[in-house]
Amino acid sequence: MNAVVRLDPRAYRRTPWKNGGGVTIDVADDYAPGAEPGSWSGMLWRLGRTRIETPAPFSDLSGFDRILTVIGGRGLWLDIEGGISLDVREPLRPVRFRGEDRIVSRLEAGPVTVLNLLADRTTYDIDVAILGGGDARPLDATVSIVYALEDSAVAIDQSYPLATDEALRVDGAASSLKVASGRVALATVGVKRAMPSVHDTR
């Protein structure tokens, strides 16, 4: 059975955005050996939340895939250079984009709080699902983070009460996640499987 680690919001790291325009609250992350945790160099993946107070350009995170979910407020648009806009006005609806996309946020109804999952796309596949009471999901990713969007109760082999902003980290496959009450975001980070070579005759 895999260990389930509770993540205390009091221990979350505060990290300036890569472009210096704000601060992200790091919930969980992994770094290459020798890299400084919290830096933007050597980062493998990161889950964090941040508040967007005013329209602003997003940091250049080329080579990373990103999933953004509005978890507080509403009315966010992401305007991508070239005339494309991602509609994120409704909360709790994850949207995907590339770290190299040149994006400027646009706010229709005041500041929003967002949950960001990003990972090196050459190594990882990522996903975010919003789950409520009665929902269940298998935990078969390399890393799974269960983040409480409100006071919640979940089960992973045993029961865990979670206050808003608390999280659980599971490294390796576990049986499943069951949400008894409340609402959580399930962020998963899976190592990409190598594609077999066309010359592989095994």
BALUM-868754 format. One record per residue (C-alpha): residue number from 1; chain; x negated, y, z. Coordinates in nm, 2 decimals, padded with zeros to 4 digits. Layout:
BEGIN
@num=NUM&chaine=A&X=X&Y=Y&Z=Z;
...
***
This chain:
BEGIN
@num=1&chaine=A&X=00.00&Y=00.00&Z=00.00;
@num=2&chaine=A&X=-00.14&Y=00.34&Z=-00.09;
@num=3&chaine=A&X=-00.19&Y=00.61&Z=00.17;
@num=4&chaine=A&X=00.06&Y=00.90&Z=00.16;
@num=5&chaine=A&X=-00.11&Y=01.22&Z=00.28;
@num=6&chaine=A&X=00.11&Y=01.51&Z=00.41;
@num=7&chaine=A&X=-00.01&Y=01.85&Z=00.28;
@num=8&chaine=A&X=00.04&Y=02.14&Z=00.53;
@num=9&chaine=A&X=00.12&Y=02.48&Z=00.38;
@num=10&chaine=A&X=-00.10&Y=02.64&Z=00.64;
@num=11&chaine=A&X=-00.40&Y=02.47&Z=00.47;
@num=12&chaine=A&X=-00.31&Y=02.57&Z=00.11;
@num=13&chaine=A&X=-00.60&Y=02.77&Z=-00.05;
@num=14&chaine=A&X=-00.54&Y=03.12&Z=-00.19;
@num=15&chaine=A&X=-00.72&Y=03.16&Z=-00.52;
@num=16&chaine=A&X=-00.73&Y=03.47&Z=-00.74;
@num=17&chaine=A&X=-00.59&Y=03.41&Z=-01.09;
@num=18&chaine=A&X=-00.87&Y=03.35&Z=-01.34;
@num=19&chaine=A&X=-00.79&Y=03.70&Z=-01.49;
@num=20&chaine=A&X=-00.77&Y=03.86&Z=-01.15;
@num=21&chaine=A&X=-00.41&Y=03.97&Z=-01.19;
@num=22&chaine=A&X=-00.27&Y=03.79&Z=-00.89;
@num=23&chaine=A&X=-00.31&Y=03.50&Z=-00.65;
@num=24&chaine=A&X=-00.22&Y=03.14&Z=-00.67;
@num=25&chaine=A&X=-00.15&Y=02.92&Z=-00.37;
@num=26&chaine=A&X=-00.32&Y=02.59&Z=-00.43;
@num=27&chaine=A&X=-00.11&Y=02.29&Z=-00.31;
@num=28&chaine=A&X=-00.33&Y=02.02&Z=-00.45;
@num=29&chaine=A&X=-00.62&Y=01.98&Z=-00.70;
@num=30&chaine=A&X=-00.91&Y=01.77&Z=-00.81;
@num=31&chaine=A&X=-01.26&Y=01.88&Z=-00.92;
@num=32&chaine=A&X=-01.55&Y=01.73&Z=-01.10;
@num=33&chaine=A&X=-01.84&Y=01.61&Z=-00.87;
@num=34&chaine=A&X=-02.05&Y=01.91&Z=-00.76;
@num=35&chaine=A&X=-01.79&Y=02.17&Z=-00.85;
@num=36&chaine=A&X=-01.67&Y=02.42&Z=-00.59;
@num=37&chaine=A&X=-01.30&Y=02.36&Z=-00.49;
@num=38&chaine=A&X=-01.09&Y=02.67&Z=-00.58;
@num=39&chaine=A&X=-01.31&Y=02.78&Z=-00.86;
@num=40&chaine=A&X=-01.20&Y=02.78&Z=-01.23;
@num=41&chaine=A&X=-01.52&Y=02.59&Z=-01.33;
@num=42&chaine=A&X=-01.52&Y=02.21&Z=-01.30;
@num=43&chaine=A&X=-01.14&Y=02.19&Z=-01.23;
@num=44&chaine=A&X=-00.98&Y=01.87&Z=-01.35;
@num=45&chaine=A&X=-00.62&Y=01.95&Z=-01.25;
@num=46&chaine=A&X=-00.44&Y=02.18&Z=-01.01;
@num=47&chaine=A&X=-00.09&Y=02.22&Z=-00.87;
@num=48&chaine=A&X=-00.01&Y=02.56&Z=-00.72;
@num=49&chaine=A&X=00.26&Y=02.82&Z=-00.68;
@num=50&chaine=A&X=00.24&Y=03.19&Z=-00.75;
@num=51&chaine=A&X=00.46&Y=03.50&Z=-00.76;
@num=52&chaine=A&X=00.49&Y=03.70&Z=-01.08;
@num=53&chaine=A&X=00.57&Y=04.06&Z=-00.97;
@num=54&chaine=A&X=00.53&Y=04.25&Z=-01.29;
@num=55&chaine=A&X=00.50&Y=04.16&Z=-01.66;
@num=56&chaine=A&X=00.14&Y=04.05&Z=-01.72;
@num=57&chaine=A&X=-00.09&Y=03.84&Z=-01.95;
@num=58&chaine=A&X=-00.16&Y=03.49&Z=-01.85;
@num=59&chaine=A&X=-00.51&Y=03.37&Z=-01.80;
@num=60&chaine=A&X=-00.70&Y=03.19&Z=-02.08;
@num=61&chaine=A&X=-00.71&Y=02.82&Z=-01.97;
@num=62&chaine=A&X=-00.82&Y=02.67&Z=-02.31;
@num=63&chaine=A&X=-00.83&Y=02.30&Z=-02.31;
@num=64&chaine=A&X=-00.57&Y=02.26&Z=-02.04;
@num=65&chaine=A&X=-00.20&Y=02.16&Z=-02.07;
@num=66&chaine=A&X=00.04&Y=02.35&Z=-01.84;
@num=67&chaine=A&X=00.38&Y=02.30&Z=-01.70;
@num=68&chaine=A&X=00.55&Y=02.60&Z=-01.54;
@num=69&chaine=A&X=00.88&Y=02.58&Z=-01.33;
@num=70&chaine=A&X=01.06&Y=02.88&Z=-01.18;
@num=71&chaine=A&X=01.14&Y=02.79&Z=-00.82;
@num=72&chaine=A&X=01.24&Y=03.14&Z=-00.69;
@num=73&chaine=A&X=01.43&Y=03.41&Z=-00.88;
@num=74&chaine=A&X=01.54&Y=03.40&Z=-01.24;
@num=75&chaine=A&X=01.51&Y=03.58&Z=-01.57;
@num=76&chaine=A&X=01.15&Y=03.49&Z=-01.68;
@num=77&chaine=A&X=01.05&Y=03.49&Z=-02.05;
@num=78&chaine=A&X=00.70&Y=03.39&Z=-02.18;
@num=79&chaine=A&X=00.62&Y=03.57&Z=-02.49;
@num=80&chaine=A&X=00.35&Y=03.39&Z=-02.70;
@num=81&chaine=A&X=00.14&Y=03.57&Z=-02.96;
@num=82&chaine=A&X=00.28&Y=03.50&Z=-03.30;
@num=83&chaine=A&X=00.64&Y=03.57&Z=-03.22;
@num=84&chaine=A&X=00.74&Y=03.27&Z=-03.01;
@num=85&chaine=A&X=00.92&Y=03.31&Z=-02.68;
@num=86&chaine=A&X=00.98&Y=03.05&Z=-02.41;
@num=87&chaine=A&X=01.30&Y=03.09&Z=-02.23;
@num=88&chaine=A&X=01.25&Y=03.02&Z=-01.86;
@num=89&chaine=A&X=01.54&Y=03.23&Z=-01.74;
@num=90&chaine=A&X=01.70&Y=02.94&Z=-01.56;
@num=91&chaine=A&X=01.52&Y=02.82&Z=-01.25;
@num=92&chaine=A&X=01.41&Y=02.46&Z=-01.19;
@num=93&chaine=A&X=01.36&Y=02.39&Z=-01.56;
@num=94&chaine=A&X=01.00&Y=02.29&Z=-01.63;
@num=95&chaine=A&X=00.85&Y=02.42&Z=-01.96;
@num=96&chaine=A&X=00.52&Y=02.31&Z=-02.12;
@num=97&chaine=A&X=00.26&Y=02.51&Z=-02.31;
@num=98&chaine=A&X=-00.11&Y=02.51&Z=-02.39;
@num=99&chaine=A&X=-00.36&Y=02.69&Z=-02.17;
@num=100&chaine=A&X=-00.50&Y=02.87&Z=-02.48;
@num=101&chaine=A&X=-00.17&Y=03.02&Z=-02.58;
@num=102&chaine=A&X=-00.18&Y=03.40&Z=-02.55;
@num=103&chaine=A&X=00.11&Y=03.47&Z=-02.32;
@num=104&chaine=A&X=00.26&Y=03.78&Z=-02.16;
@num=105&chaine=A&X=00.53&Y=03.73&Z=-01.90;
@num=106&chaine=A&X=00.86&Y=03.93&Z=-01.93;
@num=107&chaine=A&X=01.10&Y=03.97&Z=-01.63;
@num=108&chaine=A&X=01.47&Y=04.04&Z=-01.68;
@num=109&chaine=A&X=01.58&Y=04.03&Z=-01.31;
@num=110&chaine=A&X=01.28&Y=04.11&Z=-01.09;
@num=111&chaine=A&X=01.00&Y=03.90&Z=-00.95;
@num=112&chaine=A&X=00.99&Y=03.52&Z=-00.97;
@num=113&chaine=A&X=00.80&Y=03.25&Z=-00.80;
@num=114&chaine=A&X=00.67&Y=02.97&Z=-01.02;
@num=115&chaine=A&X=00.52&Y=02.63&Z=-00.96;
@num=116&chaine=A&X=00.23&Y=02.56&Z=-01.20;
@num=117&chaine=A&X=00.08&Y=02.22&Z=-01.29;
@num=118&chaine=A&X=-00.22&Y=02.22&Z=-01.52;
@num=119&chaine=A&X=-00.48&Y=01.96&Z=-01.63;
@num=120&chaine=A&X=-00.76&Y=01.89&Z=-01.87;
@num=121&chaine=A&X=-00.58&Y=01.75&Z=-02.17;
@num=122&chaine=A&X=-00.87&Y=01.53&Z=-02.28;
@num=123&chaine=A&X=-00.84&Y=01.33&Z=-01.96;
@num=124&chaine=A&X=-00.49&Y=01.36&Z=-01.82;
@num=125&chaine=A&X=-00.12&Y=01.35&Z=-01.90;
@num=126&chaine=A&X=00.10&Y=01.55&Z=-01.67;
@num=127&chaine=A&X=00.47&Y=01.58&Z=-01.59;
@num=128&chaine=A&X=00.71&Y=01.76&Z=-01.35;
@num=129&chaine=A&X=01.06&Y=01.64&Z=-01.26;
@num=130&chaine=A&X=01.31&Y=01.82&Z=-01.03;
@num=131&chaine=A&X=01.49&Y=01.56&Z=-00.81;
@num=132&chaine=A&X=01.78&Y=01.60&Z=-00.57;
@num=133&chaine=A&X=01.95&Y=01.38&Z=-00.31;
@num=134&chaine=A&X=02.02&Y=01.03&Z=-00.45;
@num=135&chaine=A&X=01.75&Y=01.05&Z=-00.72;
@num=136&chaine=A&X=01.47&Y=00.80&Z=-00.74;
@num=137&chaine=A&X=01.15&Y=00.76&Z=-00.95;
@num=138&chaine=A&X=00.88&Y=00.51&Z=-00.98;
@num=139&chaine=A&X=00.54&Y=00.64&Z=-00.86;
@num=140&chaine=A&X=00.30&Y=00.49&Z=-01.12;
@num=141&chaine=A&X=00.07&Y=00.78&Z=-01.20;
@num=142&chaine=A&X=-00.29&Y=00.83&Z=-01.09;
@num=143&chaine=A&X=-00.18&Y=01.11&Z=-00.85;
@num=144&chaine=A&X=00.18&Y=01.20&Z=-00.75;
@num=145&chaine=A&X=00.26&Y=01.52&Z=-00.56;
@num=146&chaine=A&X=00.61&Y=01.55&Z=-00.39;
@num=147&chaine=A&X=00.67&Y=01.92&Z=-00.33;
@num=148&chaine=A&X=00.97&Y=02.03&Z=-00.12;
@num=149&chaine=A&X=01.16&Y=02.31&Z=-00.28;
@num=150&chaine=A&X=01.39&Y=02.32&Z=00.03;
@num=151&chaine=A&X=01.41&Y=02.12&Z=00.35;
@num=152&chaine=A&X=01.43&Y=01.76&Z=00.23;
@num=153&chaine=A&X=01.40&Y=01.40&Z=00.33;
@num=154&chaine=A&X=01.23&Y=01.15&Z=00.10;
@num=155&chaine=A&X=01.12&Y=00.79&Z=00.13;
@num=156&chaine=A&X=00.80&Y=00.63&Z=-00.01;
@num=157&chaine=A&X=00.80&Y=00.29&Z=00.17;
@num=158&chaine=A&X=00.90&Y=00.48&Z=00.48;
@num=159&chaine=A&X=01.09&Y=00.80&Z=00.55;
@num=160&chaine=A&X=00.93&Y=01.15&Z=00.54;
@num=161&chaine=A&X=01.11&Y=01.47&Z=00.64;
@num=162&chaine=A&X=00.97&Y=01.77&Z=00.45;
@num=163&chaine=A&X=01.01&Y=02.14&Z=00.54;
@num=164&chaine=A&X=01.03&Y=02.38&Z=00.25;
@num=165&chaine=A&X=00.68&Y=02.42&Z=00.09;
@num=166&chaine=A&X=00.54&Y=02.10&Z=00.24;
@num=167&chaine=A&X=00.42&Y=01.83&Z=00.01;
@num=168&chaine=A&X=00.31&Y=01.47&Z=00.00;
@num=169&chaine=A&X=00.02&Y=01.34&Z=-00.21;
@num=170&chaine=A&X=00.00&Y=00.98&Z=-00.33;
@num=171&chaine=A&X=-00.32&Y=00.86&Z=-00.50;
@num=172&chaine=A&X=-00.26&Y=00.55&Z=-00.71;
@num=173&chaine=A&X=00.06&Y=00.36&Z=-00.79;
@num=174&chaine=A&X=00.32&Y=00.32&Z=-00.51;
@num=175&chaine=A&X=00.66&Y=00.16&Z=-00.51;
@num=176&chaine=A&X=00.89&Y=00.45&Z=-00.57;
@num=177&chaine=A&X=01.01&Y=00.79&Z=-00.45;
@num=178&chaine=A&X=01.37&Y=00.81&Z=-00.32;
@num=179&chaine=A&X=01.52&Y=01.15&Z=-00.23;
@num=180&chaine=A&X=01.77&Y=01.12&Z=00.06;
@num=181&chaine=A&X=01.85&Y=01.49&Z=00.08;
@num=182&chaine=A&X=01.73&Y=01.83&Z=-00.03;
@num=183&chaine=A&X=01.54&Y=01.90&Z=-00.35;
@num=184&chaine=A&X=01.18&Y=01.83&Z=-00.45;
@num=185&chaine=A&X=00.95&Y=01.87&Z=-00.75;
@num=186&chaine=A&X=00.76&Y=01.56&Z=-00.84;
@num=187&chaine=A&X=00.44&Y=01.65&Z=-01.02;
@num=188&chaine=A&X=00.24&Y=01.36&Z=-01.17;
@num=189&chaine=A&X=-00.11&Y=01.34&Z=-01.31;
@num=190&chaine=A&X=-00.20&Y=01.03&Z=-01.50;
@num=191&chaine=A&X=-00.53&Y=00.94&Z=-01.66;
@num=192&chaine=A&X=-00.49&Y=00.90&Z=-02.04;
@num=193&chaine=A&X=-00.53&Y=00.55&Z=-02.16;
@num=194&chaine=A&X=-00.80&Y=00.50&Z=-02.42;
@num=195&chaine=A&X=-00.67&Y=00.42&Z=-02.77;
@num=196&chaine=A&X=-00.81&Y=00.09&Z=-02.91;
@num=197&chaine=A&X=-01.05&Y=00.14&Z=-03.19;
@num=198&chaine=A&X=-00.93&Y=00.04&Z=-03.54;
@num=199&chaine=A&X=-01.24&Y=-00.19&Z=-03.55;
@num=200&chaine=A&X=-01.15&Y=-00.36&Z=-03.22;
@num=201&chaine=A&X=-01.06&Y=-00.72&Z=-03.31;
@num=202&chaine=A&X=-00.99&Y=-00.85&Z=-02.96;
***
